[in-house]
Amino acid sequence: MDKMALSWTLVAQLLMFLSAMGILSHFLFKPMMAVFAKRREMAEGPRERAAAMDGEVTAAKQTVETALAQARAEAGKLRNALLSKAQSDERSVVGAAREQAGRSVAAAREDINGAVRRAREQLTVEAETLAEELANSLLKV
């Protein structure tokens, strides 16, 4: 009988344990697990958002760097185009200036040659006049 009493005691303890577990589970463990889950969510939520934002920042940074590289490439092309146009314009302006200078030099040479011709003609006329006056003055004496 002792064994039977032990088994009734064991059954009674088991029933009390199960009822205590049921009550504690309902009033203590479930609310505690809910609080733990909420804490974990509150801790993990910002981390996940931070990780997502970090990914967005990395993607945005890549986009900006790509756009910046494209802008630099376009600026380089535009700079080279403007530089070659400026050099072409410089060559045409210098060429036009040389041509104008050449025309001015040619015109100045023509003016000088004309002035030299006129001076020679005048000198020839004056030399003839002086020669006549000299001859007249020598012959009269």
MARMINU-688321 format. One record per atom (N, C-alpha, C): residue number from 1; residue in three letters; atom name; y, x, z. Coordinates in nm, 4 decimals, decimal comma. Example, Ala and Ser with C-alpha at 12.3 -4.5 7.8 and 13.67 -1.06 7.14 Angstrom:
<sites>
1;Ala;N;-0,5690;1,3190;0,7800
1;Ala;CA;-0,4500;1,2300;0,7800
1;Ala;C;-0,3300;1,3200;0,7800
2;Ser;N;-0,2250;1,2850;0,7080
2;Ser;CA;-0,1060;1,3670;0,7140
2;Ser;C;0,0030;1,2900;0,7870
</sites>
This chain:
<sites>
1;Met;N;-0,1186;0,0805;0,0000
1;Met;CA;0,0000;0,0000;0,0000
1;Met;C;0,1245;0,0846;0,0000
2;Asp;N;0,1040;0,1920;0,0480
2;Asp;CA;0,2165;0,2812;0,0522
2;Asp;C;0,2647;0,3143;-0,0881
3;Lys;N;0,1694;0,3232;-0,1739
3;Lys;CA;0,2046;0,3516;-0,3112
3;Lys;C;0,2776;0,2345;-0,3727
4;Met;N;0,2366;0,1165;-0,3355
4;Met;CA;0,3004;-0,0026;-0,3870
4;Met;C;0,4429;-0,0134;-0,3345
5;Ala;N;0,4670;0,0204;-0,2116
5;Ala;CA;0,5991;0,0148;-0,1536
5;Ala;C;0,6888;0,1165;-0,2198
6;Leu;N;0,6281;0,2251;-0,2506
6;Leu;CA;0,7049;0,3284;-0,3185
6;Leu;C;0,7461;0,2813;-0,4571
7;Ser;N;0,6594;0,2138;-0,5223
7;Ser;CA;0,6927;0,1696;-0,6558
7;Ser;C;0,7969;0,0583;-0,6516
8;Trp;N;0,7916;-0,0316;-0,5495
8;Trp;CA;0,8960;-0,1347;-0,5377
8;Trp;C;1,0290;-0,0676;-0,5048
9;Thr;N;1,0266;0,0324;-0,4287
9;Thr;CA;1,1479;0,1044;-0,3949
9;Thr;C;1,2025;0,1717;-0,5199
10;Leu;N;1,1127;0,2284;-0,5945
10;Leu;CA;1,1525;0,2947;-0,7189
10;Leu;C;1,2106;0,1940;-0,8167
11;Val;N;1,1496;0,0788;-0,8253
11;Val;CA;1,1989;-0,0262;-0,9163
11;Val;C;1,3340;-0,0748;-0,8669
12;Ala;N;1,3482;-0,0914;-0,7343
12;Ala;CA;1,4750;-0,1384;-0,6794
12;Ala;C;1,5840;-0,0353;-0,7043
13;Gln;N;1,5510;0,0913;-0,6863
13;Gln;CA;1,6496;0,1974;-0,7103
13;Gln;C;1,6855;0,2031;-0,8593
14;Leu;N;1,5845;0,1870;-0,9404
14;Leu;CA;1,6083;0,1884;-1,0847
14;Leu;C;1,6984;0,0725;-1,1252
15;Leu;N;1,6757;-0,0451;-1,0711
15;Leu;CA;1,7592;-0,1619;-1,1015
15;Leu;C;1,9022;-0,1401;-1,0518
16;Met;N;1,9141;-0,0857;-0,9312
16;Met;CA;2,0492;-0,0589;-0,8792
16;Met;C;2,1196;0,0465;-0,9642
17;Phe;N;2,0440;0,1500;-1,0033
17;Phe;CA;2,1028;0,2552;-1,0877
17;Phe;C;2,1498;0,1987;-1,2212
18;Leu;N;2,0647;0,1150;-1,2828
18;Leu;CA;2,0995;0,0567;-1,4128
18;Leu;C;2,2176;-0,0382;-1,3998
19;Ser;N;2,2195;-0,1178;-1,2922
19;Ser;CA;2,3332;-0,2088;-1,2748
19;Ser;C;2,4601;-0,1293;-1,2464
20;Ala;N;2,4490;-0,0213;-1,1677
20;Ala;CA;2,5662;0,0632;-1,1419
20;Ala;C;2,6124;0,1287;-1,2717
21;Met;N;2,5162;0,1734;-1,3541
21;Met;CA;2,5522;0,2341;-1,4833
21;Met;C;2,6211;0,1337;-1,5747
22;Gly;N;2,5699;0,0118;-1,5755
22;Gly;CA;2,6303;-0,0930;-1,6583
22;Gly;C;2,7730;-0,1212;-1,6139
23;Ile;N;2,7917;-0,1371;-1,4825
23;Ile;CA;2,9256;-0,1659;-1,4293
23;Ile;C;3,0176;-0,0472;-1,4543
24;Leu;N;2,9710;0,0755;-1,4213
24;Leu;CA;3,0542;0,1944;-1,4421
24;Leu;C;3,0834;0,2165;-1,5906
25;Ser;N;2,9845;0,1916;-1,6723
25;Ser;CA;3,0040;0,2089;-1,8158
25;Ser;C;3,1116;0,1132;-1,8657
26;His;N;3,1031;-0,0114;-1,8207
26;His;CA;3,1992;-0,1111;-1,8679
26;His;C;3,3397;-0,0854;-1,8131
27;Phe;N;3,3507;-0,0546;-1,6854
27;Phe;CA;3,4828;-0,0422;-1,6238
27;Phe;C;3,5368;0,1004;-1,6163
28;Leu;N;3,4524;0,2018;-1,6286
28;Leu;CA;3,4995;0,3380;-1,6137
28;Leu;C;3,4773;0,4231;-1,7383
29;Phe;N;3,3522;0,4311;-1,7830
29;Phe;CA;3,3224;0,5238;-1,8921
29;Phe;C;3,3885;0,4839;-2,0247
30;Lys;N;3,3817;0,3566;-2,0636
30;Lys;CA;3,4425;0,3131;-2,1897
30;Lys;C;3,5943;0,3337;-2,1890
31;Pro;N;3,6664;0,2915;-2,0809
31;Pro;CA;3,8105;0,3199;-2,0796
31;Pro;C;3,8412;0,4691;-2,0790
32;Met;N;3,7596;0,5491;-2,0073
32;Met;CA;3,7833;0,6934;-2,0076
32;Met;C;3,7600;0,7522;-2,1465
33;Met;N;3,6544;0,7082;-2,2123
33;Met;CA;3,6265;0,7577;-2,3467
33;Met;C;3,7382;0,7159;-2,4436
34;Ala;N;3,7932;0,5956;-2,4228
34;Ala;CA;3,9051;0,5511;-2,5066
34;Ala;C;4,0274;0,6386;-2,4826
35;Val;N;4,0530;0,6729;-2,3547
35;Val;CA;4,1655;0,7607;-2,3227
35;Val;C;4,1426;0,8986;-2,3834
36;Phe;N;4,0207;0,9511;-2,3717
36;Phe;CA;3,9906;1,0818;-2,4310
36;Phe;C;4,0084;1,0787;-2,5830
37;Ala;N;3,9622;0,9712;-2,6461
37;Ala;CA;3,9762;0,9584;-2,7920
37;Ala;C;4,1239;0,9518;-2,8314
38;Lys;N;4,2012;0,8769;-2,7506
38;Lys;CA;4,3451;0,8663;-2,7809
38;Lys;C;4,4127;1,0018;-2,7638
39;Arg;N;4,3754;1,0754;-2,6598
39;Arg;CA;4,4306;1,2103;-2,6391
39;Arg;C;4,3951;1,3021;-2,7555
40;Arg;N;4,2688;1,2969;-2,7973
40;Arg;CA;4,2247;1,3802;-2,9082
40;Arg;C;4,3028;1,3431;-3,0352
41;Glu;N;4,3203;1,2135;-3,0559
41;Glu;CA;4,3957;1,1668;-3,1718
41;Glu;C;4,5410;1,2132;-3,1650
42;Met;N;4,5980;1,2057;-3,0436
42;Met;CA;4,7369;1,2493;-3,0277
42;Met;C;4,7501;1,3996;-3,0493
43;Ala;N;4,6473;1,4747;-3,0133
43;Ala;CA;4,6510;1,6197;-3,0320
43;Ala;C;4,6174;1,6571;-3,1762
44;Glu;N;4,5203;1,5911;-3,2349
44;Glu;CA;4,4764;1,6250;-3,3702
44;Glu;C;4,5697;1,5684;-3,4768
45;Gly;N;4,6299;1,4562;-3,4507
45;Gly;CA;4,7188;1,3932;-3,5503
45;Gly;C;4,8325;1,4851;-3,5934
46;Pro;N;4,9097;1,5396;-3,4988
46;Pro;CA;5,0166;1,6316;-3,5381
46;Pro;C;4,9642;1,7572;-3,6066
47;Arg;N;4,8469;1,8049;-3,5624
47;Arg;CA;4,7897;1,9232;-3,6283
47;Arg;C;4,7551;1,8924;-3,7734
48;Glu;N;4,6941;1,7766;-3,7944
48;Glu;CA;4,6591;1,7384;-3,9309
48;Glu;C;4,7847;1,7190;-4,0155
49;Arg;N;4,8864;1,6543;-3,9570
49;Arg;CA;5,0131;1,6345;-4,0309
49;Arg;C;5,0786;1,7692;-4,0594
50;Ala;N;5,0712;1,8611;-3,9614
50;Ala;CA;5,1284;1,9947;-3,9825
50;Ala;C;5,0531;2,0679;-4,0924
51;Ala;N;4,9214;2,0560;-4,0938
51;Ala;CA;4,8415;2,1207;-4,1988
51;Ala;C;4,8751;2,0594;-4,3347
52;Ala;N;4,8895;1,9269;-4,3388
52;Ala;CA;4,9255;1,8600;-4,4645
52;Ala;C;5,0641;1,9039;-4,5100
53;Met;N;5,1574;1,9111;-4,4144
53;Met;CA;5,2930;1,9553;-4,4491
53;Met;C;5,2931;2,0998;-4,4959
54;Asp;N;5,2091;2,1823;-4,4331
54;Asp;CA;5,1981;2,3218;-4,4748
54;Asp;C;5,1495;2,3294;-4,6189
55;Gly;N;5,0517;2,2460;-4,6527
55;Gly;CA;5,0041;2,2399;-4,7910
55;Gly;C;5,1129;2,1945;-4,8856
56;Glu;N;5,1908;2,0950;-4,8435
56;Glu;CA;5,3014;2,0457;-4,9262
56;Glu;C;5,4073;2,1546;-4,9443
57;Val;N;5,4364;2,2269;-4,8360
57;Val;CA;5,5358;2,3346;-4,8432
57;Val;C;5,4885;2,4435;-4,9387
58;Thr;N;5,3605;2,4775;-4,9302
58;Thr;CA;5,3055;2,5795;-5,0200
58;Thr;C;5,3151;2,5337;-5,1647
59;Ala;N;5,2809;2,4073;-5,1893
59;Ala;CA;5,2896;2,3537;-5,3253
59;Ala;C;5,4341;2,3513;-5,3733
60;Ala;N;5,5266;2,3094;-5,2858
60;Ala;CA;5,6681;2,3057;-5,3226
60;Ala;C;5,7202;2,4467;-5,3489
61;Lys;N;5,6764;2,5417;-5,2676
61;Lys;CA;5,7188;2,6812;-5,2852
61;Lys;C;5,6702;2,7343;-5,4193
62;Gln;N;5,5469;2,7037;-5,4549
62;Gln;CA;5,4944;2,7459;-5,5846
62;Gln;C;5,5735;2,6821;-5,6976
63;Thr;N;5,6057;2,5547;-5,6823
63;Thr;CA;5,6839;2,4850;-5,7848
63;Thr;C;5,8200;2,5499;-5,8006
64;Val;N;5,8831;2,5802;-5,6889
64;Val;CA;6,0155;2,6432;-5,6938
64;Val;C;6,0058;2,7824;-5,7558
65;Glu;N;5,9049;2,8584;-5,7172
65;Glu;CA;5,8892;2,9926;-5,7735
65;Glu;C;5,8619;2,9865;-5,9235
66;Thr;N;5,7823;2,8894;-5,9665
66;Thr;CA;5,7544;2,8725;-6,1089
66;Thr;C;5,8823;2,8353;-6,1834
67;Ala;N;5,9572;2,7405;-6,1264
67;Ala;CA;6,0831;2,7002;-6,1895
67;Ala;C;6,1815;2,8162;-6,1936
68;Leu;N;6,1843;2,8951;-6,0868
68;Leu;CA;6,2741;3,0103;-6,0806
68;Leu;C;6,2347;3,1146;-6,1848
69;Ala;N;6,1054;3,1382;-6,1997
69;Ala;CA;6,0586;3,2339;-6,3013
69;Ala;C;6,0951;3,1848;-6,4413
70;Gln;N;6,0784;3,0548;-6,4649
70;Gln;CA;6,1156;2,9983;-6,5952
70;Gln;C;6,2656;3,0101;-6,6177
71;Ala;N;6,3435;2,9828;-6,5151
71;Ala;CA;6,4895;2,9921;-6,5285
71;Ala;C;6,5309;3,1360;-6,5563
72;Arg;N;6,4655;3,2311;-6,4873
72;Arg;CA;6,4971;3,3725;-6,5125
72;Arg;C;6,4608;3,4113;-6,6548
73;Ala;N;6,3455;3,3635;-6,7019
73;Ala;CA;6,3041;3,3957;-6,8388
73;Ala;C;6,4020;3,3361;-6,9403
74;Glu;N;6,4411;3,2107;-6,9179
74;Glu;CA;6,5372;3,1470;-7,0076
74;Glu;C;6,6722;3,2178;-7,0012
75;Ala;N;6,7131;3,2578;-6,8814
75;Ala;CA;6,8402;3,3294;-6,8670
75;Ala;C;6,8343;3,4635;-6,9395
76;Gly;N;6,7196;3,5312;-6,9303
76;Gly;CA;6,7031;3,6582;-7,0014
76;Gly;C;6,7113;3,6387;-7,1516
77;Lys;N;6,6440;3,5340;-7,2013
77;Lys;CA;6,6499;3,5053;-7,3451
77;Lys;C;6,7926;3,4730;-7,3869
78;Leu;N;6,8602;3,3895;-7,3080
78;Leu;CA;6,9980;3,3519;-7,3396
78;Leu;C;7,0884;3,4747;-7,3346
79;Arg;N;7,0672;3,5600;-7,2340
79;Arg;CA;7,1480;3,6823;-7,2221
79;Arg;C;7,1275;3,7711;-7,3435
80;Asn;N;7,0014;3,7891;-7,3834
80;Asn;CA;6,9719;3,8724;-7,5002
80;Asn;C;7,0326;3,8126;-7,6269
81;Ala;N;7,0246;3,6799;-7,6408
81;Ala;CA;7,0826;3,6147;-7,7577
81;Ala;C;7,2338;3,6336;-7,7592
82;Leu;N;7,2974;3,6143;-7,6425
82;Leu;CA;7,4426;3,6314;-7,6351
82;Leu;C;7,4824;3,7759;-7,6598
83;Leu;N;7,4016;3,8687;-7,6078
83;Leu;CA;7,4298;4,0103;-7,6274
83;Leu;C;7,4194;4,0476;-7,7748
84;Ser;N;7,3152;3,9996;-7,8421
84;Ser;CA;7,3013;4,0319;-7,9844
84;Ser;C;7,4123;3,9657;-8,0653
85;Lys;N;7,4528;3,8435;-8,0283
85;Lys;CA;7,5641;3,7773;-8,0985
85;Lys;C;7,6932;3,8545;-8,0751
86;Ala;N;7,7134;3,8998;-7,9515
86;Ala;CA;7,8344;3,9772;-7,9210
86;Ala;C;7,8356;4,1080;-7,9995
87;Gln;N;7,7198;4,1733;-8,0100
87;Gln;CA;7,7132;4,2974;-8,0868
87;Gln;C;7,7389;4,2707;-8,2350
88;Ser;N;7,6852;4,1607;-8,2847
88;Ser;CA;7,7089;4,1239;-8,4243
88;Ser;C;7,8567;4,0942;-8,4472
89;Asp;N;7,9152;4,0186;-8,3546
89;Asp;CA;8,0588;3,9883;-8,3652
89;Asp;C;8,1408;4,1164;-8,3581
90;Glu;N;8,0993;4,2077;-8,2690
90;Glu;CA;8,1705;4,3341;-8,2560
90;Glu;C;8,1645;4,4118;-8,3877
91;Arg;N;8,0447;4,4167;-8,4476
91;Arg;CA;8,0314;4,4883;-8,5755
91;Arg;C;8,1193;4,4252;-8,6833
92;Ser;N;8,1214;4,2917;-8,6870
92;Ser;CA;8,2022;4,2271;-8,7906
92;Ser;C;8,3510;4,2484;-8,7642
93;Val;N;8,3926;4,2430;-8,6375
93;Val;CA;8,5340;4,2648;-8,6058
93;Val;C;8,5739;4,4086;-8,6354
94;Val;N;8,4870;4,5039;-8,5956
94;Val;CA;8,5170;4,6449;-8,6218
94;Val;C;8,5191;4,6699;-8,7724
95;Gly;N;8,4245;4,6099;-8,8441
95;Gly;CA;8,4224;4,6245;-8,9898
95;Gly;C;8,5484;4,5689;-9,0537
96;Ala;N;8,5905;4,4498;-9,0078
96;Ala;CA;8,7132;4,3897;-9,0606
96;Ala;C;8,8340;4,4761;-9,0265
97;Ala;N;8,8362;4,5310;-8,9041
97;Ala;CA;8,9483;4,6176;-8,8647
97;Ala;C;8,9506;4,7438;-8,9494
98;Arg;N;8,8329;4,8023;-8,9762
98;Arg;CA;8,8280;4,9216;-9,0609
98;Arg;C;8,8734;4,8890;-9,2019
99;Glu;N;8,8293;4,7742;-9,2503
99;Glu;CA;8,8708;4,7332;-9,3848
99;Glu;C;9,0214;4,7140;-9,3902
100;Gln;N;9,0757;4,6472;-9,2880
100;Gln;CA;9,2211;4,6260;-9,2822
100;Gln;C;9,2930;4,7595;-9,2700
101;Ala;N;9,2382;4,8493;-9,1871
101;Ala;CA;9,2995;4,9812;-9,1722
101;Ala;C;9,2937;5,0571;-9,3041
102;Gly;N;9,1804;5,0454;-9,3745
102;Gly;CA;9,1686;5,1101;-9,5055
102;Gly;C;9,2714;5,0564;-9,6037
103;Arg;N;9,2899;4,9240;-9,6022
103;Arg;CA;9,3918;4,8652;-9,6914
103;Arg;C;9,5311;4,9114;-9,6520
104;Ser;N;9,5541;4,9178;-9,5192
104;Ser;CA;9,6864;4,9635;-9,4730
104;Ser;C;9,7099;5,1089;-9,5124
105;Val;N;9,6072;5,1934;-9,5002
105;Val;CA;9,6198;5,3347;-9,5381
105;Val;C;9,6435;5,3453;-9,6883
106;Ala;N;9,5689;5,2661;-9,7663
106;Ala;CA;9,5871;5,2690;-9,9119
106;Ala;C;9,7282;5,2242;-9,9497
107;Ala;N;9,7757;5,1186;-9,8836
107;Ala;CA;9,9115;5,0703;-9,9122
107;Ala;C;10,0139;5,1754;-9,8725
108;Ala;N;9,9918;5,2419;-9,7568
108;Ala;CA;10,0840;5,3463;-9,7128
108;Ala;C;10,0816;5,4632;-9,8106
109;Arg;N;9,9644;5,5003;-9,8625
109;Arg;CA;9,9557;5,6087;-9,9605
109;Arg;C;10,0306;5,5723;-10,0887
110;Glu;N;10,0118;5,4455;-10,1306
110;Glu;CA;10,0845;5,4021;-10,2511
110;Glu;C;10,2347;5,4084;-10,2277
111;Asp;N;10,2769;5,3634;-10,1080
111;Asp;CA;10,4203;5,3696;-10,0769
111;Asp;C;10,4686;5,5141;-10,0752
112;Ile;N;10,3892;5,6015;-10,0148
112;Ile;CA;10,4281;5,7440;-10,0080
112;Ile;C;10,4302;5,8037;-10,1479
113;Asn;N;10,3250;5,7757;-10,2262
113;Asn;CA;10,3216;5,8278;-10,3637
113;Asn;C;10,4397;5,7758;-10,4456
114;Gly;N;10,4725;5,6490;-10,4269
114;Gly;CA;10,5896;5,5926;-10,4966
114;Gly;C;10,7177;5,6611;-10,4527
115;Ala;N;10,7279;5,6850;-10,3194
115;Ala;CA;10,8478;5,7517;-10,2680
115;Ala;C;10,8546;5,8947;-10,3201
116;Val;N;10,7382;5,9635;-10,3276
116;Val;CA;10,7363;6,1002;-10,3800
116;Val;C;10,7769;6,0997;-10,5269
117;Arg;N;10,7261;6,0041;-10,6057
117;Arg;CA;10,7653;5,9937;-10,7471
117;Arg;C;10,9155;5,9708;-10,7632
118;Arg;N;10,9647;5,8781;-10,6836
118;Arg;CA;11,1097;5,8501;-10,6935
118;Arg;C;11,1915;5,9709;-10,6531
119;Ala;N;11,1434;6,0402;-10,5463
119;Ala;CA;11,2152;6,1601;-10,5021
119;Ala;C;11,2102;6,2679;-10,6104
120;Arg;N;11,0954;6,2853;-10,6753
120;Arg;CA;11,0846;6,3838;-10,7828
120;Arg;C;11,1775;6,3475;-10,8996
121;Glu;N;11,1766;6,2183;-10,9318
121;Glu;CA;11,2628;6,1746;-11,0427
121;Glu;C;11,4090;6,2006;-11,0086
122;Gln;N;11,4455;6,1678;-10,8842
122;Gln;CA;11,5842;6,1923;-10,8424
122;Gln;C;11,6146;6,3415;-10,8436
123;Leu;N;11,5173;6,4192;-10,7899
123;Leu;CA;11,5385;6,5634;-10,7864
123;Leu;C;11,5463;6,6206;-10,9289
124;Thr;N;11,4670;6,5667;-11,0183
124;Thr;CA;11,4715;6,6136;-11,1570
124;Thr;C;11,6073;6,5828;-11,2179
125;Val;N;11,6550;6,4610;-11,1942
125;Val;CA;11,7858;6,4230;-11,2462
125;Val;C;11,8933;6,5098;-11,1828
126;Glu;N;11,8864;6,5322;-11,0531
126;Glu;CA;11,9870;6,6135;-10,9849
126;Glu;C;11,9772;6,7587;-11,0298
127;Ala;N;11,8513;6,8069;-11,0514
127;Ala;CA;11,8355;6,9446;-11,0970
127;Ala;C;11,8959;6,9609;-11,2364
128;Glu;N;11,8763;6,8619;-11,3209
128;Glu;CA;11,9352;6,8692;-11,4553
128;Glu;C;12,0873;6,8654;-11,4466
129;Thr;N;12,1373;6,7804;-11,3614
129;Thr;CA;12,2825;6,7699;-11,3447
129;Thr;C;12,3378;6,9008;-11,2914
130;Leu;N;12,2731;6,9564;-11,1923
130;Leu;CA;12,3181;7,0825;-11,1350
130;Leu;C;12,3061;7,1957;-11,2371
131;Ala;N;12,1986;7,1905;-11,3149
131;Ala;CA;12,1820;7,2938;-11,4171
131;Ala;C;12,2937;7,2839;-11,5198
132;Glu;N;12,3304;7,1636;-11,5585
132;Glu;CA;12,4409;7,1453;-11,6546
132;Glu;C;12,5712;7,1925;-11,5941
133;Glu;N;12,5921;7,1582;-11,4685
133;Glu;CA;12,7174;7,1990;-11,4042
133;Glu;C;12,7223;7,3508;-11,3895
134;Leu;N;12,6094;7,4093;-11,3558
134;Leu;CA;12,6027;7,5533;-11,3421
134;Leu;C;12,6271;7,6209;-11,4783
135;Ala;N;12,5636;7,5662;-11,5813
135;Ala;CA;12,5816;7,6243;-11,7152
135;Ala;C;12,7246;7,6082;-11,7588
136;Asn;N;12,7854;7,4961;-11,7343
136;Asn;CA;12,9242;7,4719;-11,7701
136;Asn;C;13,0160;7,5657;-11,6912
137;Ser;N;12,9855;7,5818;-11,5689
137;Ser;CA;13,0721;7,6651;-11,4901
137;Ser;C;13,0538;7,8127;-11,5292
138;Leu;N;12,9382;7,8562;-11,5708
138;Leu;CA;12,9176;7,9939;-11,6141
138;Leu;C;12,9780;8,0173;-11,7525
139;Leu;N;12,9710;7,9223;-11,8335
139;Leu;CA;13,0228;7,9385;-11,9684
139;Leu;C;13,1762;7,9302;-11,9676
140;Lys;N;13,2361;7,8651;-11,8812
140;Lys;CA;13,3806;7,8545;-11,8736
140;Lys;C;13,4425;7,9785;-11,8136
141;Val;N;13,3753;8,0448;-11,7465
141;Val;CA;13,4315;8,1589;-11,6810
141;Val;C;13,4459;8,2757;-11,7709
</sites>
